[in-house]
Amino acid sequence: MTVPADILELDDDRATSVTSDVPSSIIQDRIIIISNQLPVKAKRRPDNKGWAFSWDEGSLLLQLKDGLPEDMEFLYVGCLRVDVDPNEQDDVSQLLLDRFKCVPAFLPPDILYKYYHGFCKQHLWPLFHYMIPFASNHGGRFDRTLWEAYVAANKIFSEKVIEIINPEDDYVWIHDYHLTVLPTFLRRRFIKLRMGFFLHSPFPSSEIYRTLPVREEIMKALLNCDLIGFHTFDYARHFLSCCSRMLGLEYQSRRGYIGMEYYGRTIGIKIMPVGIHMGQIQSVLKLPDKEWMVEELRQQFEGKTVFLGVDDMDIFKGVDLKLLAMEQMLRQHPKWQGKAVLVQITNPAHGKGKDIDEMQAEIQESCNRINDTFGNSDYQPIVFIDRPVSVSEKAAYYTIAECVVVTAVRDGMNLTPYEYIVCRQGVPGSPNSGSSGPNRSMLVVSEFIGCSPSLSGAIRINPWNIEATAEAMNEAISLVNQEKQLRHEKHYKYVSQHDVAYWSKSFFQDLERACKDHFRRRCWGIGFSFGFRVVALDRSFRKLTVDTVVSAYVRSKNRAILLDYDGTVMPQTSMNKKPSAEVISILDRLCGDPQNTVFIVSGRAKESLGRWFSPCSKLGVAAEHGFFLRWSADEEWEVCSQNNDFGWMQIVEPVMQLYTESTDGSSIEKKESAIVWHHRDADPGFGSSQAKEMLDHLESVLANEPVAVKSGQFIVEVKPQGVSKGVIAERIFASMVQSGRPVDFVLCIGDDRSDEDMFKVVDNLTGNTLASSTSIFACTVGQKPSKAKYYLDDTAGVIVTLASLAEVSDPPSVEVDSP
C-alpha cells in the first residue's frame, strides 16, 4: 500500500479544461518536445554580459525532426545546463522562444538538486537498471522529500507547457524517466490532448519495479499518455506485466499493434529502438582534423590490434568488467601480449556519489595492474582516456579500431556500436575511410543492452562471465577478414536504414493512429491526485442515472428486470458470496410489485442460488447460465436444454485436474451442467497463460462433443451448447408476451462476457418481441467496451439504482403520531 504525498496542489488544476489561454494561431500540426534538457548549448559572453546560445547538434531531440513532416512546427520545453540568475530568466526565456522555439524551465536550486541528483539518480535510475536498495548504504532508502521535489519539478514543466500549448492542434512528446508524472498534470488540464511518452532507459521486471513505494503513482501517470514507447520488447513486456499485476490490465495485439484498454481508452505500446543520425556522423568523417587524427593514431598503434570502448563513467557500463576480460584474454592467449591494445574512452559521470568514486578507483587500479603486468616501455595494453574527447577524435578512434567492446550490465540502448559501424564504413572518396580494402568491423556486445537484439552479427556476451568475454574478444579479432566483412555489411545495412529519422517517423505515425478518435469520443476526467484518469466512451454509451431509469420505470406497466449476480449485486472481491440483507430486501420489494418480473441470471449452481434467495418467494432464478430455470421459489426447477448427456465431463475433468495440479491457486468448480476452472487466486501472468493453453487443449479434445468452451474473468468454463444468458433472456421475454403482458420496460445489468449475450439479445429483439417503444436499459458494470448502451461504476451503483426502483414500487410507510 502506498501513502499519498503532499503533491503541491496537484488537484488545483482544472481537470476538465480542454482549452488554453494561448489563442490558436496555426493551421498545420505542431509538436511540443519535452525533455529534462533543452537541445541548446549556453555559455557566458566574454564580457560577462548576457548569454550566447547555439543548437546542440548531437541532441536526439534536435535530430528527430528529420523523421517528422517538413511543415510541422517544433517547440521544446526543458532545462538549461547552466544556472541563470533569476534577474536574467525573463530575458533568456524570450530570447530562446524567439530564436530557438525553446521554453526553458527554471527549477529552484533546492528542487533541482533533489529532483535530478536525488529522486532521478538515487531512486529511478538505479531501479530502472535493476538495482534494488537492499541497505541504506547500498542504493539508499526511499526519501519522500525527494519524491515531492520530483513531483514539484514535473509540475513546473507542466506550467511551461500550458503557457504555449494549443491543445486541439498540438502533439506532445515527453522523453525519459525524469518526467514520468508529467502526463497526469497535462491530462488533468487538457483531457483530449494528444500525448506520447518514450522511455530511453530500461524498464525493470515487475518484481523489481514493485519495490518502488510510489509505483502506482508513476504507473497511472504514464497511462495518461496515448502512446508509450520502449527500445525493446523485454522492456515493454516488463511494463505490461506491471500493468497486469498491479492494475489488472491486459494487453492485446491486433495487426501488429499492441494496445491496452484503460477506462475506455486504448493506450498504444510502441517497441522501436532509436537509431543514429547518419548525416551528422558522415559530416564528422569529412572534417579535416579527423583525417590527420586517423593518420596519427595509425602511426601510434602501428602493428597493434585495437579494441575500443566508449562509455559514460557509470556504475552500469561495466568498464571494470571489460578491463578484467582484457586481462584474462592476455593471460589465456599470450600471443596477443604486445599486440592487442584496449583503448577505453570514458565520458564524464552524469551523477555523483560514493558508488561512482569507488568505481573510478577500481578502474584506475585495474589499469595500473594490467599495464604493470603485461606492458613495457614500448607497449601499454590499456590506454585509458578520461578527458573530454571531441567528436572528430572519437570518430578517428572508431575508424582505426578492429573491434568495439560493450560490456554494460544494463543499458537502455547504447548507440556506440552503431556509430562505430558507420565510421568503419566511412565516406566514399575519403582517403581514411574505414579500414584498408573492403570495410569490415567486429562487435562484442553485452546481451543486456537495448541495441543487442538488432546486431545479429555481433558476438553477444554475458559481461559478468569474464572468461567468456575474454574468449569472445579473442574470437572477434581472430576471425578471417571475409567473415568480418560480411558481418559489417549486414550491420551497416540495418543501421543506415533504421536511423533516428526512421525511429521518430514510426513513433509519430503510431501516435497519430492512437489519437485519431480523440475528438469523436466523449471524455471526462475522474479521480484525485495521481489516481486521475480520463474515461473515454462512445457518444452512445453513457452512465445510467437514477432519474432516467426511475422516470421510465414509473411510466411502464410490464417490466422485466434481469440481474447477474457476481460482480453485479455481489462484489467480485467479497469473500462471503451470500447476498446481504439489504440486497434480499430490495429484491423482495421489487418482486412484490405485480408489474415486475425479476430474475437473477447467474452462472452459479442452482443449489446455492436457490438457498440464498429463498426469502424472495416471487424472484425468478436462472442458474448455470440458464440451464436451470425457476420462475418462483414455490415452483420446480426446469431444464432449459435438450442436451442432457454429460459424458463429456469425464473428458474435461482430468484435463482441468492436470492444469490445477500445475497451477498454484487454481481450483475446479463442478456443477450439474457445467464445469469451471478458476484461476483468480493464481499468479496473474501464469494463470492467464495456463487458461489460454487449457482453452486450446479443451477445444481440441472436445471438437466432436455438443459443448461450448468459454473463457471469462479468471475462468475457463465448459457447458452444453445452446445454453447462454441470451437464450434465457429471450425465453423470459417471450413467456411474458404469451401471457398477455407485453414488455414495455427492460432493465438488464451484468458485468462480464456472459452478460454480453443478454445485451445482444435485448438489442436484437427490439422491434420484434420487444416493441420499439419499450424502454430498454442494457447496463454493464464498469466503464469498458460493451454491447450495452449504459454503464454503472460498480456494484454499489447497482444497489443504489435498484433501491430507487424498489422505493417507487414499495414506498416505506410513515408513522404519524396522534395528536
C-alpha positions in Angstrom: 0.0 0.0 0.0 1.3 3.4 -0.9 0.8 6.6 1.1 -0.2 9.7 -0.8 2.4 12.5 -0.6 2.0 16.2 -0.4 1.9 16.9 -4.1 1.8 20.6 -4.2 -1.7 21.4 -5.1 -2.0 18.9 -7.9 -5.7 18.9 -7.5 -6.0 22.6 -8.1 -5.7 22.4 -11.8 -8.9 22.4 -13.8 -9.3 18.8 -14.7 -12.0 19.2 -17.4 -10.5 22.2 -19.3 -9.8 21.5 -23.0 -8.7 24.9 -24.0 -5.6 27.1 -23.3 -5.1 30.7 -22.6 -3.0 30.9 -25.7 -5.0 31.6 -28.9 -4.6 29.2 -31.7 -2.6 30.8 -34.5 -1.6 27.9 -36.6 -3.2 25.5 -39.0 -0.6 22.9 -39.5 0.3 20.4 -36.8 2.7 21.4 -34.1 4.6 19.2 -31.7 6.0 20.1 -28.3 9.0 18.1 -27.4 9.6 17.9 -23.6 12.7 16.6 -22.0 14.8 17.2 -18.9 17.3 19.3 -21.0 16.8 21.6 -24.0 18.8 20.8 -27.2 20.8 24.0 -26.9 24.2 24.9 -25.6 24.7 28.0 -23.4 27.8 29.9 -22.4 28.5 33.4 -20.9 29.6 36.1 -23.3 33.2 37.1 -23.0 32.2 40.5 -21.4 30.1 38.5 -18.9 27.0 40.5 -20.1 24.3 38.1 -21.2 24.4 34.6 -22.7 25.3 33.1 -26.1 23.2 30.1 -27.3 23.6 27.6 -30.1 21.9 24.4 -31.1 23.3 21.1 -29.6 23.7 19.3 -32.9 24.3 16.0 -31.1 21.0 16.1 -29.2 18.5 13.4 -30.1 15.7 15.9 -29.6 17.0 18.0 -32.5 17.8 15.1 -34.7 14.3 13.5 -34.5 13.0 16.4 -36.6 14.3 14.6 -39.7 11.6 11.9 -39.5 8.6 14.2 -38.9 6.6 16.2 -41.5 8.6 19.1 -43.0 5.8 21.6 -42.4 5.5 20.7 -38.7 6.3 23.3 -36.2 8.5 22.3 -33.3 8.6 23.7 -29.7 11.0 22.5 -27.0 10.5 22.5 -23.2 13.3 21.7 -20.8 16.0 22.9 -18.5 19.3 24.6 -19.5 22.6 23.0 -18.5 23.7 26.3 -16.8 22.5 28.3 -13.9 20.8 31.5 -15.0 20.4 34.4 -12.5 16.7 35.0 -11.7 17.1 38.6 -12.9 18.0 37.3 -16.3 15.5 34.5 -16.7 12.7 36.5 -18.4 15.1 37.9 -21.0 16.7 34.5 -21.6 13.2 32.9 -21.9 12.1 35.4 -24.5 15.4 35.1 -26.5 15.2 31.3 -26.5 11.5 31.3 -27.6 12.0 33.9 -30.4 15.2 32.4 -31.8 15.1 28.7 -30.9 11.4 27.9 -30.2 12.6 26.7 -26.8 10.9 27.3 -23.5 13.3 26.9 -20.5 12.0 25.5 -17.2 14.0 27.2 -14.4 13.9 25.0 -11.3 14.7 26.5 -7.9 18.1 25.2 -6.8 16.7 23.1 -3.8 14.1 21.4 -6.1 16.6 20.9 -8.9 19.1 19.1 -6.7 16.5 16.8 -5.0 14.7 16.2 -8.3 17.7 15.4 -10.5 20.6 14.2 -8.3 18.0 13.0 -5.7 15.0 11.1 -7.0 16.1 10.7 -10.6 19.7 9.5 -9.9 19.3 7.9 -6.5 15.9 6.1 -7.0 14.7 5.9 -10.6 18.0 5.4 -12.4 19.2 2.6 -10.3 15.8 0.9 -10.1 15.3 1.1 -13.8 18.7 -0.5 -14.2 17.6 -3.4 -11.9 19.3 -2.2 -8.7 17.4 -2.6 -5.5 18.3 -0.6 -2.4 18.9 -3.6 -0.1 20.6 -1.4 2.5 20.8 2.2 3.4 24.5 2.2 2.3 23.7 0.4 -1.0 21.3 2.4 -3.1 19.8 4.4 -0.3 16.4 4.2 1.3 13.4 5.8 -0.2 13.2 9.5 0.7 9.7 11.0 0.3 11.1 14.6 0.2 13.0 13.7 -3.0 9.7 12.3 -4.4 7.9 15.6 -3.5 10.7 17.5 -5.3 10.3 15.3 -8.3 6.6 16.0 -8.4 7.2 19.7 -7.9 9.7 19.8 -10.8 7.2 17.9 -13.1 4.6 20.5 -12.1 6.9 23.3 -13.2 7.4 21.6 -16.5 3.6 21.3 -17.0 3.2 25.0 -16.3 5.7 25.9 -19.0 3.8 23.6 -21.4 0.5 25.2 -20.5 1.9 28.6 -21.4 2.4 27.7 -25.0 0.1 24.8 -25.9 -2.8 24.8 -28.4 -4.5 21.6 -27.1 -6.6 21.0 -30.1 -3.7 21.4 -32.6 -0.6 20.2 -30.8 1.0 16.9 -30.2 3.1 16.4 -27.1 6.1 14.1 -26.9 7.6 13.5 -23.5 11.0 11.9 -23.1 12.5 9.7 -20.4 12.2 8.8 -16.8 12.8 12.4 -15.5 9.2 13.3 -16.4 7.1 10.2 -15.7 4.4 12.0 -13.8 4.1 15.0 -16.2 1.4 13.2 -18.2 -1.0 13.4 -15.3 -0.5 17.2 -14.9 -1.2 17.8 -18.6 -4.1 15.3 -18.9 -5.9 16.9 -15.9 -5.8 20.2 -17.8 -6.4 19.0 -21.3 -8.3 15.7 -21.3 -8.2 15.3 -25.1 -4.5 16.2 -25.5 -2.6 14.0 -28.0 0.4 12.9 -25.9 3.2 10.3 -26.2 6.0 9.2 -24.0 9.2 7.4 -24.8 11.4 5.8 -22.1 15.1 5.9 -23.1 16.2 3.7 -20.2 15.4 0.1 -19.5 12.2 -0.8 -17.7 12.8 -3.4 -14.9 10.9 -6.6 -14.3 7.7 -6.3 -12.2 9.4 -7.9 -9.2 11.9 -5.1 -9.1 9.6 -2.2 -10.1 7.0 -3.1 -7.5 9.6 -2.4 -4.7 9.2 1.3 -5.5 6.9 2.9 -2.9 5.4 5.3 -5.5 5.0 2.6 -8.1 1.2 3.1 -8.7 1.5 6.9 -8.9 4.1 6.6 -11.7 2.3 3.8 -13.5 -1.0 5.6 -13.5 0.6 8.8 -14.7 2.2 7.0 -17.7 -1.2 5.5 -18.5 -2.5 9.1 -19.1 -0.5 9.0 -22.3 -1.9 7.8 -25.6 1.3 6.0 -26.7 4.2 4.7 -24.6 7.4 3.7 -26.3 10.3 1.4 -25.4 13.5 0.3 -27.0 13.0 -3.4 -26.8 10.2 -6.0 -26.3 11.8 -7.0 -23.0 11.3 -3.5 -21.6 7.7 -3.3 -22.9 6.9 -6.8 -21.6 8.1 -5.8 -18.1 5.9 -2.7 -18.3 2.8 -4.7 -19.4 3.5 -7.3 -16.7 3.4 -4.4 -14.1 0.1 -3.2 -15.6 -1.3 -6.7 -15.3 -0.1 -7.5 -11.7 -0.7 -4.0 -10.2 -3.8 -2.8 -12.1 -5.3 -5.9 -13.6 -4.9 -4.6 -17.2 -4.3 -7.0 -20.1 -3.0 -6.1 -23.5 -4.0 -7.3 -26.9 -2.0 -7.4 -30.2 -4.0 -6.6 -33.3 -2.5 -6.5 -36.7 1.0 -5.9 -35.3 0.0 -3.2 -32.9 -0.1 -3.7 -29.1 -2.9 -1.9 -27.2 -4.2 -1.9 -23.7 -7.7 -0.9 -22.7 -7.8 1.6 -19.8 -11.2 3.2 -18.9 -12.4 3.1 -22.5 -9.1 4.5 -23.9 -6.8 2.3 -25.9 -3.2 3.0 -24.9 -0.7 2.0 -27.6 2.6 0.3 -26.7 5.4 1.1 -29.2 8.6 -1.0 -29.5 11.2 0.7 -31.6 14.9 1.1 -30.8 16.3 4.5 -31.5 18.9 5.0 -34.3 21.7 7.4 -35.0 21.8 10.5 -37.3 23.7 9.3 -40.3 24.2 12.7 -41.8 25.8 14.1 -38.7 28.3 11.3 -38.3 29.2 11.4 -42.0 29.8 15.1 -41.8 32.2 14.5 -38.9 34.0 11.9 -41.0 34.7 14.6 -43.7 36.3 17.0 -41.2 40.0 17.8 -42.0 41.1 17.3 -38.4 39.6 13.8 -38.3 41.8 12.8 -41.3 45.1 13.7 -39.6 44.0 12.3 -36.3 43.4 8.9 -38.1 46.9 9.0 -39.6 48.4 9.9 -36.2 46.5 7.1 -34.4 47.5 4.6 -37.1 51.1 5.5 -36.5 50.7 5.3 -32.8 49.2 1.9 -32.9 51.1 0.5 -35.9 51.3 -3.2 -35.7 48.7 -3.4 -32.9 45.2 -4.7 -32.9 43.0 -2.1 -31.2 39.9 -2.9 -29.1 37.8 0.2 -28.3 35.4 1.0 -25.5 33.4 4.3 -25.3 31.3 4.6 -22.2 30.0 7.0 -19.7 31.5 6.9 -16.2 28.6 5.0 -14.8 28.2 2.0 -12.5 26.1 0.1 -15.1 28.5 0.4 -18.0 30.7 -2.5 -16.9 34.0 -0.7 -17.7 35.7 -2.6 -14.8 34.4 -5.9 -16.2 35.8 -5.0 -19.6 39.3 -4.4 -18.2 39.2 -7.8 -16.3 38.2 -9.5 -19.6 41.1 -7.9 -21.4 43.5 -9.0 -18.7 42.1 -12.6 -18.9 42.5 -12.6 -22.7 46.1 -11.6 -22.5 46.7 -14.3 -19.9 44.8 -17.0 -21.7 46.2 -16.1 -25.2 49.8 -14.9 -24.7 50.1 -14.4 -28.5 48.3 -11.1 -28.1 50.7 -9.7 -25.5 52.5 -6.8 -27.1 50.0 -6.8 -30.0 46.5 -6.2 -28.6 45.5 -2.8 -27.0 42.3 -1.7 -25.3 41.6 2.0 -25.7 38.9 2.9 -23.1 37.3 6.4 -23.5 35.1 7.4 -20.6 32.8 10.3 -20.7 32.3 12.4 -17.5 29.8 11.0 -15.0 26.3 12.4 -15.0 25.7 11.7 -11.4 27.5 11.9 -8.1 28.1 9.6 -5.2 30.2 7.1 -3.4 29.5 4.3 -5.9 31.0 6.3 -8.7 34.0 7.3 -6.7 34.6 3.6 -5.7 34.2 2.5 -9.4 36.7 5.1 -10.6 39.2 3.9 -8.1 38.7 0.3 -9.1 39.1 1.1 -12.8 42.3 3.0 -12.2 43.7 0.2 -10.1 42.9 -2.3 -12.8 44.5 -0.2 -15.5 47.7 0.2 -13.5 47.8 -3.5 -12.6 47.3 -4.7 -16.2 49.8 -2.3 -17.6 52.4 -3.2 -15.0 51.9 -6.9 -15.6 51.8 -7.0 -19.4 53.3 -3.7 -20.5 56.7 -2.3 -21.1 58.3 0.9 -22.2 57.0 0.4 -25.8 53.7 -1.2 -25.1 50.7 -0.4 -22.8 47.8 -2.9 -23.2 45.4 -0.4 -21.6 45.1 3.2 -22.9 42.7 4.9 -20.5 41.3 8.3 -21.6 39.2 10.1 -19.0 39.4 13.6 -20.5 36.8 15.2 -22.8 37.1 13.8 -26.3 36.0 15.8 -29.4 33.7 14.2 -32.0 36.5 14.2 -34.5 38.9 12.4 -32.2 36.2 9.8 -31.2 35.4 9.2 -34.9 39.2 8.7 -35.5 39.4 6.1 -32.8 36.3 4.3 -34.3 37.9 4.3 -37.7 41.1 2.6 -36.6 39.6 0.1 -34.1 39.4 -3.5 -35.1 36.7 -4.3 -32.6 34.4 -2.3 -30.3 33.6 -3.9 -26.9 30.5 -3.0 -24.9 30.2 -4.7 -21.5 27.4 -2.7 -19.9 25.5 -4.8 -17.3 22.3 -2.8 -18.1 21.7 -0.1 -20.6 18.7 1.4 -22.3 20.0 1.5 -25.9 23.7 2.4 -26.2 24.5 3.7 -29.7 28.2 3.2 -29.6 28.1 0.1 -31.8 26.0 2.0 -34.4 28.4 4.9 -34.5 31.4 2.6 -34.8 29.8 0.7 -37.8 29.2 4.0 -39.7 32.7 5.2 -39.0 34.2 1.9 -40.2 32.1 2.3 -43.4 33.5 5.7 -43.9 32.5 8.3 -46.6 33.1 7.4 -50.3 36.1 9.2 -51.6 37.7 9.8 -48.2 41.3 8.7 -48.0 41.0 7.3 -44.5 37.5 5.9 -44.7 37.0 2.7 -42.8 39.8 0.0 -43.0 42.1 -0.7 -45.8 40.4 -2.7 -48.6 36.8 -3.8 -48.0 35.1 -2.4 -45.0 34.9 -4.6 -42.0 34.1 -4.4 -38.3 33.6 -6.6 -35.3 31.4 -6.1 -32.2 31.5 -7.8 -28.8 28.3 -6.6 -27.0 26.6 -7.3 -23.8 23.3 -9.1 -24.1 21.8 -6.7 -21.6 21.8 -3.5 -23.8 19.0 -2.3 -25.9 20.8 -2.5 -29.3 21.9 -6.1 -28.8 18.9 -7.7 -30.5 19.3 -5.6 -33.6 23.0 -6.6 -34.1 22.7 -10.2 -35.2 26.3 -10.4 -36.4 27.8 -9.3 -33.1 29.3 -11.7 -30.6 26.9 -11.4 -27.6 28.3 -12.0 -24.2 27.2 -12.0 -20.5 29.6 -9.3 -19.2 29.6 -11.0 -15.7 31.3 -14.0 -17.2 34.9 -12.7 -17.5 36.3 -15.9 -19.1 33.6 -16.0 -21.8 34.0 -12.3 -22.6 37.8 -12.8 -22.9 37.2 -15.7 -25.4 34.7 -13.5 -27.3 37.3 -10.8 -27.7 39.9 -13.3 -28.9 37.4 -14.7 -31.4 36.4 -11.3 -32.7 40.0 -10.4 -33.7 40.8 -13.9 -34.9 38.0 -14.3 -37.5 39.0 -14.2 -41.1 38.6 -10.9 -42.9 35.8 -12.2 -45.2 33.7 -13.1 -42.1 34.3 -9.6 -40.6 33.3 -8.0 -43.9 30.0 -10.0 -44.1 29.1 -9.1 -40.6 29.9 -5.4 -41.2 27.8 -5.3 -44.3 24.8 -6.8 -42.5 25.1 -4.3 -39.6 25.7 -1.3 -41.8 22.5 -2.1 -43.9 20.4 -2.2 -40.7 22.0 0.9 -39.1 21.7 3.0 -42.2 18.0 2.1 -42.7 16.9 2.3 -39.1 18.3 5.7 -38.2 16.9 8.3 -35.9 14.5 9.7 -38.6 13.1 6.2 -39.1 12.5 5.9 -35.4 10.8 9.3 -34.9 8.7 8.8 -38.1 7.5 5.4 -36.8 6.7 6.7 -33.3 4.8 9.8 -34.6 2.7 7.7 -37.1 1.7 5.4 -34.2 0.9 8.4 -32.0 -1.4 9.8 -34.8 -3.1 6.4 -35.0 -3.6 6.2 -31.2 -5.1 9.7 -31.1 -7.4 9.5 -34.2 -10.6 9.1 -32.2 -9.9 11.8 -29.6 -12.3 14.4 -30.8 -15.1 11.9 -31.8 -15.5 10.5 -28.3 -17.0 11.7 -25.1 -14.3 12.1 -22.4 -14.2 13.3 -18.9 -11.7 13.1 -16.0 -12.3 11.2 -12.7 -10.2 10.6 -9.7 -7.9 12.7 -7.4 -4.2 13.2 -7.2 -2.3 10.6 -9.3 -5.4 8.4 -9.4 -6.7 10.8 -12.0 -7.6 9.2 -15.3 -9.7 10.0 -18.4 -12.8 8.0 -19.2 -13.4 7.8 -23.0 -16.7 6.5 -24.2 -18.6 6.3 -27.5 -21.2 9.0 -27.7 -24.0 6.4 -27.4 -22.5 4.9 -24.3 -23.4 6.8 -21.1 -23.9 6.4 -17.4 -27.2 5.2 -16.2 -28.7 7.8 -13.9 -31.3 7.1 -11.3 -33.6 9.8 -12.6 -33.6 8.4 -16.1 -34.4 4.8 -15.1 -37.0 5.8 -12.4 -38.8 8.1 -14.9 -39.2 5.2 -17.4 -40.0 2.7 -14.6 -42.9 4.8 -13.3 -44.5 5.1 -16.8 -44.3 1.4 -17.6 -46.7 -1.4 -16.7 -45.0 -4.7 -17.6 -41.4 -4.7 -16.5 -38.6 -7.2 -16.9 -35.6 -6.9 -14.6 -32.7 -9.3 -15.3 -29.7 -9.2 -13.0 -26.4 -11.0 -13.0 -25.1 -11.9 -9.5 -21.3 -12.0 -9.1 -19.8 -8.6 -10.0 -23.3 -7.0 -10.3 -25.1 -7.2 -7.0 -22.2 -9.0 -5.3 -18.7 -7.5 -5.4 -16.1 -9.8 -7.1 -13.7 -9.2 -4.3 -16.0 -10.2 -1.5 -15.1 -13.5 0.3 -18.6 -14.1 1.6 -20.7 -14.6 -1.5 -24.0 -14.8 0.3 -26.3 -11.8 -0.6 -26.6 -9.2 2.1 -29.8 -8.5 3.9 -30.0 -5.2 2.0 -29.9 -7.0 -1.3 -32.6 -9.5 -0.2 -34.8 -6.7 1.0 -34.5 -4.7 -2.2 -35.2 -7.7 -4.5 -38.1 -8.8 -2.3 -39.7 -5.4 -2.6 -39.2 -5.3 -6.4 -40.7 -8.8 -6.7 -43.7 -7.7 -4.6 -44.8 -5.3 -7.4 -47.2 -7.3 -9.6 -46.0 -5.3 -12.7 -42.4 -6.7 -12.3 -40.8 -9.9 -13.4 -37.4 -10.1 -11.7 -34.8 -12.7 -12.4 -31.3 -13.4 -11.1 -29.4 -14.8 -14.2 -26.1 -16.3 -13.0 -23.5 -18.9 -13.8 -23.7 -20.2 -10.3 -25.1 -23.6 -9.3 -28.9 -23.9 -8.6 -28.4 -25.2 -5.0 -26.6 -22.1 -3.8 -28.7 -19.6 -5.6 -31.9 -21.4 -4.5 -30.8 -21.4 -0.9 -29.6 -17.8 -0.8 -32.7 -16.3 -2.5 -35.3 -18.5 -0.8 -36.6 -15.5 1.2 -37.7 -13.8 -2.1 -40.6 -16.1 -2.9 -41.5 -14.4 -6.2 -37.9 -14.0 -7.5 -37.1 -16.0 -10.7 -33.7 -17.6 -10.8 -31.8 -18.8 -13.9 -28.9 -20.9 -12.7 -25.8 -22.2 -14.6 -26.2 -19.6 -17.3 -29.8 -20.6 -17.9 -29.5 -24.4 -18.0 -31.9 -24.5 -15.0 -34.8 -22.1 -14.6 -37.2 -21.5 -11.7 -40.0 -18.8 -12.0 -40.5 -18.6 -8.2 -39.4 -20.2 -5.0 -42.5 -22.5 -4.8 -42.0 -23.9 -8.4 -39.8 -26.7 -9.6 -36.6 -26.2 -11.5 -36.9 -26.6 -15.3 -34.2 -27.9 -17.5 -33.9 -25.5 -20.5 -31.6 -27.6 -22.7 -32.4 -30.6 -24.8 -28.9 -31.9 -24.3 -28.8 -34.0 -21.1 -25.8 -36.2 -22.0 -22.9 -35.2 -19.7 -20.4 -37.9 -20.7 -18.1 -35.1 -21.9 -17.4 -34.2 -18.2 -15.3 -37.4 -18.0 -13.0 -35.9 -20.7 -12.9 -32.4 -19.2 -12.3 -33.1 -15.6 -9.0 -34.9 -16.0 -7.7 -32.2 -18.2 -8.7 -29.5 -15.7 -7.2 -31.5 -12.9 -3.9 -31.6 -14.7 -3.8 -27.8 -15.0 -4.9 -27.4 -11.4 -2.1 -29.5 -10.1 0.5 -27.4 -12.0 -1.1 -24.0 -11.3 -0.9 -23.0 -7.6 -4.0 -21.1 -6.6 -6.4 -22.5 -9.2 -9.4 -24.7 -8.5 -12.2 -26.7 -10.2 -15.9 -26.0 -9.7 -18.2 -28.8 -10.8 -21.8 -28.0 -11.5 -24.7 -30.2 -12.7 -24.5 -28.9 -16.3 -21.0 -27.3 -16.5 -17.5 -27.5 -15.1 -15.4 -24.4 -14.4 -11.7 -23.8 -13.8 -10.9 -20.8 -11.6 -7.5 -19.0 -11.6 -8.4 -15.7 -9.8 -6.0 -16.6 -6.9 -3.2 -17.9 -9.1 -0.2 -15.8 -10.3 -1.8 -13.4 -12.8 0.7 -14.0 -15.6 0.9 -17.7 -15.2 -2.8 -18.2 -14.6 -3.7 -16.3 -17.7 -1.1 -18.3 -19.7 -2.4 -21.6 -18.4 -6.0 -20.5 -19.1 -5.2 -19.9 -22.8 -3.3 -23.2 -23.0 -6.3 -25.0 -21.4 -8.7 -23.3 -23.8 -6.8 -24.7 -26.8 -6.4 -28.1 -25.2 -10.1 -28.4 -24.4 -11.3 -27.1 -27.8 -9.1 -29.8 -29.3 -10.3 -32.8 -27.3 -13.9 -31.7 -27.3 -14.2 -30.9 -31.0 -16.9 -33.6 -31.6 -18.8 -33.0 -28.4 -22.0 -30.9 -28.1 -20.4 -28.4 -25.7 -19.0 -24.8 -25.7 -15.7 -23.9 -24.2 -15.6 -20.3 -23.0 -13.2 -18.1 -21.1 -14.3 -15.3 -18.8 -13.0 -13.3 -15.9 -10.4 -15.6 -14.3 -12.3 -18.7 -15.5 -12.5 -21.3 -18.3 -15.9 -22.9 -18.5 -17.3 -25.9 -20.4 -21.0 -26.1 -20.8 -23.6 -27.6 -23.1 -24.1 -25.9 -26.5 -27.2 -23.7 -26.8 -27.0 -22.6 -23.2 -26.5 -18.9 -22.6 -27.9 -15.9 -20.7 -29.1 -14.6 -24.0 -31.2 -17.6 -24.7 -32.8 -17.5 -21.2 -33.5 -13.7 -21.6 -35.3 -14.4 -24.9 -37.4 -17.1 -23.2 -38.4 -14.8 -20.4 -39.5 -12.0 -22.7 -41.4 -14.5 -24.9 -43.2 -16.0 -21.9 -44.3 -12.6 -20.7 -45.7 -11.7 -24.2 -47.5 -15.1 -24.4 -49.2 -14.4 -21.1 -50.6 -11.1 -22.3 -48.0 -9.0 -20.7 -46.0 -7.3 -23.5 -42.8 -5.9 -22.1 -42.6 -2.1 -22.0 -39.6 -1.8 -19.7 -36.3 -3.8 -19.6 -33.5 -3.4 -17.1 -30.7 -5.8 -17.8 -27.5 -5.5 -15.7 -24.3 -7.6 -15.9 -20.5 -7.3 -15.7 -18.7 -9.9 -17.8 -18.6 -11.6 -21.1 -21.5 -14.0 -20.5 -23.8 -11.0 -19.8 -22.9 -9.6 -23.3 -25.2 -12.4 -24.7 -28.1 -10.8 -22.8 -27.3 -7.3 -24.1 -27.1 -8.6 -27.6 -30.5 -10.4 -27.4 -32.1 -7.2 -25.9 -30.8 -5.2 -28.9 -31.8 -7.8 -31.5 -35.3 -8.2 -30.1 -36.1 -4.5 -30.2 -38.9 -4.0 -32.8 -39.8 -7.7 -32.6 -40.6 -9.4 -29.3 -39.9 -6.1 -27.7 -41.8 -3.2 -29.1 -40.0 -0.2 -30.4 -41.5 1.9 -27.7 -40.1 -0.3 -24.9 -37.8 1.5 -22.5 -34.6 -0.6 -22.6 -31.7 -0.2 -20.2 -28.9 -2.7 -21.0 -26.2 -1.8 -18.5 -22.7 -3.1 -17.9 -20.9 -2.7 -14.6 -17.7 -0.8 -15.0 -16.6 1.5 -17.9 -15.5 -0.8 -20.6 -16.3 -1.8 -24.2 -19.7 -3.4 -24.2 -22.8 -4.1 -26.3 -24.7 -2.3 -23.5 -25.7 1.3 -24.0 -25.3 2.2 -20.4 -22.9 1.6 -17.5 -22.8 1.9 -13.7 -19.4 2.3 -12.0 -19.7 -0.6 -9.6 -21.9 -2.9 -7.5 -22.7 0.0 -5.1 -24.1 1.9 -8.1 -26.2 -1.1 -9.0 -27.6 -1.4 -5.4 -28.5 2.3 -5.3 -30.3 2.1 -8.6 -32.3 -1.0 -7.6 -33.1 0.6 -4.2 -34.5 3.6 -6.0 -36.8 1.4 -8.1 -37.9 -0.6 -5.1 -38.8 2.6 -3.3 -41.1 3.6 -6.1 -42.8 0.2 -6.1 -43.0 -0.1 -2.3 -42.5 3.2 -0.6 -41.8 2.9 3.1 -44.7 3.6 5.3 -44.5 6.7 7.6 -46.0 6.5 11.1 -47.6 9.7 12.2 -48.1 10.3 15.9 -51.6 11.0 17.0 -52.2 14.5 18.5 
